[in-house]
């Protein structure tokens, strides 16, 4: 987590866009500690259910495309970077906005898988 935290600007903003068609953040998350904590609590569970992340340039900035075990697009993360620090992370999970990248995964099914994996551990 420390390495991730060091990449984030103190006032970093994490914004999600599910368009009401996929699981999404209820509101934006602000601050390096909050964003690092959120990402650190979610990403391991996504990896647990075989979601992979491909580094990809998105809108001229660094980012990533996540895919399910069948290679379907789950969501993208676009990073806005200034002076070597991440200022904004925009997550798009709205399937209507991802179709141009290829077949889109059922994000609700992945959400259920993550919840089941968490219950098995607890």
N, CA and C atoms as a LAMMPS dump frame, in Angstrom:
ITEM: TIMESTEP
0
ITEM: NUMBER OF ATOMS
366
ITEM: BOX BOUNDS ff ff ff
-5.0000000000000000e+02 5.0000000000000000e+02
-5.0000000000000000e+02 5.0000000000000000e+02
-5.0000000000000000e+02 5.0000000000000000e+02
ITEM: ATOMS id mol type element x y z
1 1 1 N 0.824 -1.194 0
2 1 2 C 0 0 0
3 1 3 C 0.861 1.248 0
4 2 1 N 1.999 1.198 0.666
5 2 2 C 2.859 2.373 0.733
6 2 3 C 3.318 2.822 -0.637
7 3 1 N 3.65 1.857 -1.503
8 3 2 C 4.081 2.2 -2.853
9 3 3 C 2.977 2.877 -3.635
10 4 1 N 1.771 2.358 -3.517
11 4 2 C 0.621 2.971 -4.18
12 4 3 C 0.384 4.356 -3.617
13 5 1 N 0.393 4.473 -2.326
14 5 2 C 0.137 5.758 -1.661
15 5 3 C 1.103 6.822 -2.154
16 6 1 N 2.354 6.455 -2.382
17 6 2 C 3.366 7.421 -2.823
18 6 3 C 3.128 7.926 -4.243
19 7 1 N 2.382 7.192 -5.04
20 7 2 C 2.081 7.615 -6.412
21 7 3 C 0.916 8.602 -6.477
22 8 1 N 0.158 8.691 -5.401
23 8 2 C -1.059 9.495 -5.395
24 8 3 C -0.806 10.897 -4.864
25 9 1 N -1.374 11.893 -5.551
26 9 2 C -1.342 13.263 -5.038
27 9 3 C -2.15 13.296 -3.74
28 10 1 N -1.824 14.199 -2.853
29 10 2 C -2.517 14.271 -1.565
30 10 3 C -4.023 14.439 -1.739
31 11 1 N -4.434 15.174 -2.771
32 11 2 C -5.861 15.434 -2.999
33 11 3 C -6.419 14.648 -4.19
34 12 1 N -5.843 13.482 -4.449
35 12 2 C -6.29 12.645 -5.564
36 12 3 C -7.797 12.392 -5.472
37 13 1 N -8.421 12.258 -6.629
38 13 2 C -9.861 12.018 -6.706
39 13 3 C -10.103 10.744 -7.511
40 14 1 N -10.909 9.843 -6.967
41 14 2 C -11.314 8.617 -7.661
42 14 3 C -12.795 8.746 -7.988
43 15 1 N -13.098 8.675 -9.279
44 15 2 C -14.468 8.849 -9.757
45 15 3 C -14.87 7.593 -10.526
46 16 1 N -16.05 7.09 -10.248
47 16 2 C -16.556 5.91 -10.944
48 16 3 C -17.752 6.247 -11.811
49 17 1 N -17.876 5.514 -12.918
50 17 2 C -19.005 5.701 -13.829
51 17 3 C -19.572 4.341 -14.2
52 18 1 N -20.651 3.979 -13.531
53 18 2 C -21.35 2.742 -13.857
54 18 3 C -22.625 3.01 -14.621
55 19 1 N -23.024 4.268 -14.687
56 19 2 C -24.227 4.64 -15.431
57 19 3 C -25.49 3.961 -14.944
58 20 1 N -25.457 3.442 -13.718
59 20 2 C -26.616 2.728 -13.199
60 20 3 C -26.777 1.338 -13.8
61 21 1 N -25.823 0.936 -14.63
62 21 2 C -25.918 -0.35 -15.311
63 21 3 C -24.894 -1.357 -14.816
64 22 1 N -24.114 -0.96 -13.81
65 22 2 C -23.072 -1.827 -13.26
66 22 3 C -22.777 -1.354 -11.845
67 23 1 N -22.182 -2.212 -11.017
68 23 2 C -21.829 -1.788 -9.665
69 23 3 C -20.893 -0.586 -9.737
70 24 1 N -21.105 0.373 -8.879
71 24 2 C -20.277 1.57 -8.944
72 24 3 C -20.133 2.192 -7.565
73 25 1 N -19.211 3.118 -7.468
74 25 2 C -19.045 3.875 -6.23
75 25 3 C -20.285 4.728 -6.002
76 26 1 N -20.691 4.843 -4.762
77 26 2 C -21.832 5.686 -4.429
78 26 3 C -21.468 7.149 -4.629
79 27 1 N -20.235 7.494 -4.29
80 27 2 C -19.754 8.862 -4.494
81 27 3 C -18.253 8.813 -4.749
82 28 1 N -17.723 9.922 -5.218
83 28 2 C -16.288 10.015 -5.474
84 28 3 C -15.521 9.849 -4.166
85 29 1 N -14.304 9.366 -4.277
86 29 2 C -13.432 9.189 -3.12
87 29 3 C -12.276 10.171 -3.273
88 30 1 N -11.979 10.912 -2.212
89 30 2 C -10.941 11.934 -2.286
90 30 3 C -9.892 11.713 -1.21
91 31 1 N -8.651 12 -1.573
92 31 2 C -7.539 11.92 -0.634
93 31 3 C -6.722 10.657 -0.828
94 32 1 N -5.422 10.814 -0.749
95 32 2 C -4.513 9.702 -1.024
96 32 3 C -4.748 8.508 -0.104
97 33 1 N -4.929 8.75 1.174
98 33 2 C -5.131 7.636 2.098
99 33 3 C -6.423 6.888 1.785
100 34 1 N -7.494 7.619 1.528
101 34 2 C -8.788 6.991 1.232
102 34 3 C -8.751 6.204 -0.074
103 35 1 N -8.155 6.794 -1.109
104 35 2 C -8.083 6.11 -2.411
105 35 3 C -7.199 4.875 -2.312
106 36 1 N -6.055 5.002 -1.664
107 36 2 C -5.154 3.842 -1.515
108 36 3 C -5.839 2.726 -0.736
109 37 1 N -6.539 3.084 0.317
110 37 2 C -7.243 2.087 1.13
111 37 3 C -8.324 1.383 0.303
112 38 1 N -9.083 2.152 -0.471
113 38 2 C -10.132 1.558 -1.303
114 38 3 C -9.543 0.621 -2.351
115 39 1 N -8.563 1.097 -3.087
116 39 2 C -7.964 0.247 -4.122
117 39 3 C -7.299 -0.978 -3.508
118 40 1 N -6.65 -0.787 -2.375
119 40 2 C -5.997 -1.906 -1.693
120 40 3 C -6.967 -2.934 -1.153
121 41 1 N -8.208 -2.523 -0.936
122 41 2 C -9.204 -3.473 -0.43
123 41 3 C -9.991 -4.139 -1.558
124 42 1 N -10.017 -3.547 -2.73
125 42 2 C -10.805 -4.091 -3.836
126 42 3 C -9.963 -4.939 -4.801
127 43 1 N -8.809 -4.437 -5.191
128 43 2 C -8.032 -5.121 -6.224
129 43 3 C -7.648 -6.556 -5.885
130 44 1 N -7.228 -6.858 -4.655
131 44 2 C -6.902 -8.257 -4.361
132 44 3 C -8.086 -9.199 -4.587
133 45 1 N -9.289 -8.737 -4.303
134 45 2 C -10.471 -9.58 -4.505
135 45 3 C -10.775 -9.755 -5.993
136 46 1 N -10.541 -8.723 -6.78
137 46 2 C -10.724 -8.87 -8.227
138 46 3 C -9.74 -9.9 -8.775
139 47 1 N -8.512 -9.828 -8.318
140 47 2 C -7.504 -10.799 -8.756
141 47 3 C -7.895 -12.204 -8.303
142 48 1 N -8.461 -12.309 -7.11
143 48 2 C -8.915 -13.603 -6.572
144 48 3 C -9.934 -14.264 -7.494
145 49 1 N -10.761 -13.478 -8.17
146 49 2 C -11.781 -14.044 -9.069
147 49 3 C -11.321 -13.976 -10.532
148 50 1 N -10.005 -13.934 -10.722
149 50 2 C -9.371 -14.038 -12.036
150 50 3 C -9.569 -12.837 -12.948
151 51 1 N -9.764 -11.658 -12.371
152 51 2 C -9.768 -10.437 -13.179
153 51 3 C -8.307 -10.036 -13.369
154 52 1 N -7.952 -9.707 -14.605
155 52 2 C -6.581 -9.292 -14.912
156 52 3 C -6.581 -7.83 -15.337
157 53 1 N -5.418 -7.226 -15.284
158 53 2 C -5.27 -5.812 -15.623
159 53 3 C -4.19 -5.669 -16.675
160 54 1 N -4.531 -4.979 -17.759
161 54 2 C -3.585 -4.716 -18.85
162 54 3 C -3.286 -3.229 -18.854
163 55 1 N -2.008 -2.885 -18.747
164 55 2 C -1.655 -1.48 -18.848
165 55 3 C -1.983 -1.001 -20.256
166 56 1 N -2.573 0.168 -20.348
167 56 2 C -3.041 0.677 -21.634
168 56 3 C -3.08 2.197 -21.57
169 57 1 N -2.685 2.851 -22.65
170 57 2 C -2.858 4.292 -22.718
171 57 3 C -4.328 4.586 -22.981
172 58 1 N -4.896 5.484 -22.188
173 58 2 C -6.304 5.844 -22.321
174 58 3 C -6.383 7.362 -22.36
175 59 1 N -6.916 7.872 -23.454
176 59 2 C -7.024 9.326 -23.635
177 59 3 C -5.683 10.039 -23.433
178 60 1 N -4.608 9.402 -23.917
179 60 2 C -3.289 10.012 -23.852
180 60 3 C -2.608 9.929 -22.499
181 61 1 N -3.218 9.239 -21.549
182 61 2 C -2.65 9.111 -20.21
183 61 3 C -2.537 7.627 -19.861
184 62 1 N -1.735 7.302 -18.844
185 62 2 C -1.647 5.903 -18.426
186 62 3 C -2.988 5.403 -17.9
187 63 1 N -3.194 4.124 -18.033
188 63 2 C -4.417 3.524 -17.521
189 63 3 C -4.34 2.022 -17.605
190 64 1 N -5.484 1.389 -17.43
191 64 2 C -5.546 -0.069 -17.475
192 64 3 C -6.945 -0.509 -17.89
193 65 1 N -6.961 -1.642 -18.544
194 65 2 C -8.221 -2.314 -18.881
195 65 3 C -8.245 -3.588 -18.062
196 66 1 N -9.331 -3.814 -17.356
197 66 2 C -9.453 -5.07 -16.618
198 66 3 C -10.35 -6.005 -17.415
199 67 1 N -10.011 -7.283 -17.341
200 67 2 C -10.743 -8.307 -18.082
201 67 3 C -11.058 -9.482 -17.169
202 68 1 N -12.19 -10.127 -17.453
203 68 2 C -12.552 -11.315 -16.677
204 68 3 C -11.765 -12.514 -17.19
205 69 1 N -12.006 -13.659 -16.603
206 69 2 C -11.248 -14.864 -16.97
207 69 3 C -11.459 -15.293 -18.418
208 70 1 N -12.504 -14.78 -19.064
209 70 2 C -12.767 -15.097 -20.465
210 70 3 C -12.284 -14.011 -21.413
211 71 1 N -11.584 -13.023 -20.884
212 71 2 C -11.031 -11.964 -21.711
213 71 3 C -11.999 -10.822 -22.005
214 72 1 N -13.175 -10.85 -21.4
215 72 2 C -14.148 -9.776 -21.625
216 72 3 C -13.806 -8.568 -20.752
217 73 1 N -14.086 -7.388 -21.269
218 73 2 C -13.771 -6.145 -20.572
219 73 3 C -14.69 -5.98 -19.363
220 74 1 N -14.086 -5.747 -18.198
221 74 2 C -14.842 -5.486 -16.977
222 74 3 C -14.972 -3.984 -16.783
223 75 1 N -13.84 -3.294 -16.787
224 75 2 C -13.843 -1.842 -16.649
225 75 3 C -12.486 -1.288 -17.046
226 76 1 N -12.415 0.033 -17.129
227 76 2 C -11.134 0.681 -17.387
228 76 3 C -10.848 1.658 -16.264
229 77 1 N -9.58 1.914 -16.076
230 77 2 C -9.116 2.961 -15.167
231 77 3 C -8.251 3.901 -15.982
232 78 1 N -8.603 5.163 -16.003
233 78 2 C -7.814 6.179 -16.68
234 78 3 C -7.204 7.083 -15.624
235 79 1 N -5.909 7.292 -15.721
236 79 2 C -5.194 8.084 -14.728
237 79 3 C -4.817 9.443 -15.307
238 80 1 N -5.049 10.481 -14.558
239 80 2 C -4.549 11.808 -14.919
240 80 3 C -3.332 12.055 -14.048
241 81 1 N -2.182 12.211 -14.698
242 81 2 C -0.915 12.327 -13.984
243 81 3 C -0.313 13.704 -14.244
244 82 1 N 0.172 14.322 -13.192
245 82 2 C 0.844 15.613 -13.292
246 82 3 C 2.04 15.581 -12.355
247 83 1 N 3.191 15.945 -12.887
248 83 2 C 4.428 15.972 -12.092
249 83 3 C 4.693 14.65 -11.382
250 84 1 N 4.403 13.546 -12.067
251 84 2 C 4.708 12.221 -11.531
252 84 3 C 3.743 11.695 -10.487
253 85 1 N 2.659 12.424 -10.226
254 85 2 C 1.685 11.95 -9.247
255 85 3 C 0.309 11.847 -9.885
256 86 1 N -0.436 10.841 -9.452
257 86 2 C -1.788 10.623 -9.965
258 86 3 C -2.713 11.637 -9.3
259 87 1 N -3.341 12.464 -10.143
260 87 2 C -4.255 13.501 -9.66
261 87 3 C -5.701 13.004 -9.62
262 88 1 N -6.069 12.232 -10.657
263 88 2 C -7.439 11.736 -10.782
264 88 3 C -7.409 10.329 -11.342
265 89 1 N -8.271 9.482 -10.826
266 89 2 C -8.49 8.139 -11.368
267 89 3 C -9.949 8.082 -11.775
268 90 1 N -10.173 7.82 -13.046
269 90 2 C -11.54 7.695 -13.552
270 90 3 C -11.774 6.226 -13.901
271 91 1 N -12.726 5.644 -13.217
272 91 2 C -13.092 4.263 -13.491
273 91 3 C -14.389 4.229 -14.284
274 92 1 N -14.378 3.508 -15.381
275 92 2 C -15.59 3.363 -16.191
276 92 3 C -15.945 1.889 -16.223
277 93 1 N -17.144 1.575 -15.724
278 93 2 C -17.636 0.205 -15.704
279 93 3 C -18.977 0.114 -16.437
280 94 1 N -19.479 1.261 -16.889
281 94 2 C -20.734 1.318 -17.645
282 94 3 C -20.552 0.531 -18.946
283 95 1 N -21.287 -0.56 -19.13
284 95 2 C -21.086 -1.391 -20.32
285 95 3 C -21.345 -0.642 -21.626
286 96 1 N -22.207 0.359 -21.616
287 96 2 C -22.473 1.125 -22.833
288 96 3 C -21.253 1.904 -23.303
289 97 1 N -20.344 2.198 -22.384
290 97 2 C -19.149 2.976 -22.719
291 97 3 C -17.918 2.107 -22.962
292 98 1 N -18.079 0.794 -22.835
293 98 2 C -16.934 -0.108 -22.981
294 98 3 C -16.993 -0.984 -24.226
295 99 1 N -18.129 -1.047 -24.878
296 99 2 C -18.324 -1.965 -26
297 99 3 C -17.327 -1.802 -27.129
298 100 1 N -16.804 -0.605 -27.328
299 100 2 C -15.836 -0.393 -28.418
300 100 3 C -14.499 -1.09 -28.146
301 101 1 N -14.308 -1.562 -26.909
302 101 2 C -13.066 -2.254 -26.556
303 101 3 C -13.153 -3.76 -26.759
304 102 1 N -14.338 -4.255 -27.078
305 102 2 C -14.538 -5.69 -27.265
306 102 3 C -15.706 -6.167 -26.434
307 103 1 N -15.907 -7.472 -26.387
308 103 2 C -17.01 -8.022 -25.587
309 103 3 C -16.897 -7.57 -24.127
310 104 1 N -18.031 -7.231 -23.539
311 104 2 C -18.065 -6.694 -22.179
312 104 3 C -18.559 -7.766 -21.207
313 105 1 N -17.882 -7.854 -20.084
314 105 2 C -18.231 -8.826 -19.035
315 105 3 C -19.485 -8.375 -18.295
316 106 1 N -20.08 -9.298 -17.595
317 106 2 C -21.206 -9.003 -16.712
318 106 3 C -20.624 -8.555 -15.366
319 107 1 N -20.562 -7.262 -15.155
320 107 2 C -19.952 -6.721 -13.941
321 107 3 C -20.715 -7.128 -12.689
322 108 1 N -22.028 -7.3 -12.806
323 108 2 C -22.818 -7.735 -11.651
324 108 3 C -22.414 -9.152 -11.237
325 109 1 N -22.142 -10.012 -12.217
326 109 2 C -21.714 -11.383 -11.906
327 109 3 C -20.356 -11.374 -11.211
328 110 1 N -19.467 -10.515 -11.659
329 110 2 C -18.154 -10.418 -11.016
330 110 3 C -18.311 -9.882 -9.6
331 111 1 N -19.184 -8.909 -9.425
332 111 2 C -19.463 -8.381 -8.089
333 111 3 C -19.951 -9.495 -7.161
334 112 1 N -20.835 -10.356 -7.664
335 112 2 C -21.327 -11.479 -6.846
336 112 3 C -20.19 -12.444 -6.518
337 113 1 N -19.318 -12.712 -7.487
338 113 2 C -18.178 -13.603 -7.247
339 113 3 C -17.264 -13.057 -6.156
340 114 1 N -17.002 -11.762 -6.215
341 114 2 C -16.149 -11.129 -5.206
342 114 3 C -16.794 -11.258 -3.829
343 115 1 N -18.077 -11.003 -3.738
344 115 2 C -18.773 -11.11 -2.45
345 115 3 C -18.732 -12.541 -1.925
346 116 1 N -18.887 -13.523 -2.812
347 116 2 C -18.812 -14.923 -2.393
348 116 3 C -17.413 -15.26 -1.898
349 117 1 N -16.392 -14.783 -2.595
350 117 2 C -15.012 -15.034 -2.179
351 117 3 C -14.735 -14.419 -0.811
352 118 1 N -15.239 -13.233 -0.581
353 118 2 C -15.06 -12.585 0.73
354 118 3 C -15.741 -13.381 1.838
355 119 1 N -16.942 -13.889 1.556
356 119 2 C -17.66 -14.679 2.576
357 119 3 C -16.916 -15.967 2.902
358 120 1 N -16.285 -16.59 1.915
359 120 2 C -15.535 -17.821 2.164
360 120 3 C -14.366 -17.579 3.124
361 121 1 N -13.77 -16.424 3.01
362 121 2 C -12.609 -16.095 3.837
363 121 3 C -13.041 -15.696 5.247
364 122 1 N -14.143 -15.007 5.357
365 122 2 C -14.602 -14.522 6.679
366 122 3 C -15.406 -15.565 7.332
